[in-house]
Amino acid sequence: MWAVAAALRLALVRQLVVLAYADEYRAAEVLATLQRLHLGSDVPVGNAVSLVRALDWTVTLHQSVDLSDQYVPSTAFWRQFVASLVPAPGTFDCRASAEKFGLTENFKRELNGELPPGSSAVFLLVPACSLDRRIEELHRFGGRLLHAPVTGVDARC
């Protein structure tokens, strides 16, 4: 019984996987490729965004939304989630602490070090049970791969 409960808790944990690129356009290209290739069926379109940090430090999110999917994290969620990790002008009203999502200051610092002006990144929320397979598949897209467990986010395996 304990093993089943532990397996269920693992299935409900999400991992944030970030692919960071030195190029402003690479993340959007990678996200579009992932969507075309249908990188597994357990990464819904709504669980991925691309981010661009422009030369003026502004941050832009790009998200595709499948209107037929009833489980789609809202734009407001992604705005608050990303603003808690990546400081950007005009996001003070929605900024939460990274700790709210179970992310450490070290992870936040490392992520910001990978996102200087003129860079981009893909953010994916994946079930912990498929993390190893996802990381193996994502390495072929290059970039700097970071990942950390996330709490307080609904997850499915």
N, C-alpha and C positions, 0 to 999 in steps of 0.2 A: 504494500500500500504506500509506504514512504517513497519508494522508487517511482511510482506512478505520479505522486504529487510533485516530486522533484522534476520529473520530465515535463509535467504540465507547466510548472513555473518557468522552465527553460524555454518552452514553446511560446510563452507570453512575453519574453524579453526581446526588445528590439536592439539592434546594433546600428549606430550611425556609421556609415561608410562614406568617406570623402575622397574624391580624386581631385587633386589640385594641379593646376597647369599654369605655366608662366605666360601663356598666350590668352588674350581676352576671348577668343572665339572657340578655343578647343573644347571647353566643357559643353557648349551647346551642340557641337558636332558629335561628341561622345554620347550625350544623352539621346540625340536623335538616332544614332546607330544602335544603342541599346534598345530603344523602342522598336526599331525595325527588325532587329534580330530576336525580339521577344526573349530577352535574357531570363529564361525561366519564367514560370507562370506565377511565382510567389512574390514578385516585385511589381505591384500594381503601378500604373502610370502616375497615380496621385501620390505615391511614396517616393518620388524623385523630383528634384529641381536642379536647374543649373543656376549658377551665380556668377555675375561679372562684377569685379571691382575696377571701376574706371580710373583713369589717371587723376581725376579730381577727387578720388576717394569715395564717390557715390557707389552704392551697391544696387544692382538690379537682379531680381529673381525672374526666372523663366520656368513656367510650369504648364504641362499639358493636363487637361482634365477630361476624363472619359465620363460624359454625362449619364451613361447607363450604369455606372458603378455607384452603388449607394454608400460605399465606404471610401470616401475621398477626404483626406485631411484638407481643411480649408486653407485658403490663401492667408487668412489671419493667423492660423497655426504656423505656417511656414515663415511668415513675416516675423512673428514673435520668436520662433525657434532660432532662425538665422540671426536676428538682431541680438539675441542673447550671446551669440558666439562671435559675430563679426561687427564691430562698431561701425556705424554708418550715419551720415548726416540725416536728420529727420526721423530717426527711429526711437527717440527717447521715450515717446508715449507708449510704445509697445514692448520696450526692452525688459526682459526678465533676467534673472541671474542664471548662469549656466548650471548652477547647482540644482535649480528647479527641475531640470531634466536629467540629473544624475551625472553631469559632465564636470570634470575637474578643471581648475584654473590652468593646470599644466597642458591639458588637451587644448583649451581655448588659446593659450599662448602659442602652442605649436601650430595650430591651424592658422592663426593670424600671421605667423612667420612665413607660412606658405602662400599667403594671399596679399602680396604687395600690390600697389597700384598697377593696373594693366594686366591683371591675372584673372583666372576664372576657376570654378570648381563645380563638380557634380556632387550633390548630397543625396544619399540613398538611405532609406530606413528599411532594413531587412530583418527578417526573423533570425534570432541567434542560431536556430537549428540549421540554417543554411549558410551561415557566415563563411565557413571554410571553402565551400564550393563557389560562393560569390567572389571571394577574394582571389581565388585561383583564376576565375574567368575575367575579372577586372584588370588583372596585371597586364594583359595584352594591350590595353589602351594607354599604357605609359602613365606619366604623371606621378605625383607623390601620393601614395595611398595611406590614409589615416583611418582608424576606426576606434570606436568606444561604445560601451553599453549605454543605452538610454532608458530612463525610467519615466513613468507618467505618460507614456504614449501607448495607445491601444495597438496590439500586435496580433498577427495571425501567422500560423505556420503552415 
